[in-house]
């Protein structure tokens, strides 16, 4: 956790998006200013909004709209893509099926993962092998979401290039064996309001940090529900800003940086009288990457590794196998 921040910084990343893949632009002053702002945000809050990311606001809205439409379907229709161990933990999960720290979360969701072919990672990924389950309705769901996933992957890769520079590393530090074949997770989450009393808990999603490198959240424009905890333990609203993604860093970045960057606890409390959706894209390392503190980050933090090596896929599978009550 960073500091006693009272608000989450907003960063216009358009210079990064436009220039980060051009080697001749590495010392561009506008690009370097974005890099400095990313460094400050990762150290101070672990959260930041981004605008100038290149994804049309209309597309972000359409993704939320089809998510709303799916969750409005009859329960029997949603169960056609029910998550099971046989589906590689992909698909629809009902209200209360997701567990955070032993407590059922008051949301329903569709979980999608980068497809894994049988045997690709040996036994490591066996519980999660498979392809995503897409609903028949809305009819444009699969095409829209696959396009959106590709855009989110590219934005995330560019932001991670900026974070690599912010740490003083090579621009491609999060490529190659670390994240050259990045795993990704997409969660389409719905937060109902008319929950039976016997099922109800006080949180849509309990306090947690994310597992990977970077998260991009596309949330409804007009409902405050996502909260981020500062060092004093205060919960700060990630108030929606239309057209922006809310970004946060995860556990793998903490290990890789030897604690220079720390993920921040966050939760969802939907006190609105209206149904809320949030579409979270998680950009991860390679599934089989062994993440450990990198040398130049160790040197900046006293020389010793503060964290043991973590194989990302093992970390994820352990979480997935204990996250659901089916």
Protein Blocks (a to p, Z undefined) as FASTA:
>chain_A
ZZfcfbdcdddfklmmmmmmmmklmmgmklmmmmmmmmmmmmmnopacdehkopafklmm
mmmmmmmmmmmpcfklmmmmgccfkloopajddehkacgehiacdbddddddddddehkl
ommlmmmgccddddfbdfklmmmmmmmmmmmmmmmmmmmmmmmmmnopafklmgcjllmm
ccdddddddddfbdcfklpcfbfbdcdddfblbccddddfkbcfbacddfkopacddddd
ehiacddddfklmmmnnomaccdddddddfbfbdcddddddddddfklccdddfklmmmn
oopafbdcddfklmmmmmmmmmpcZZ
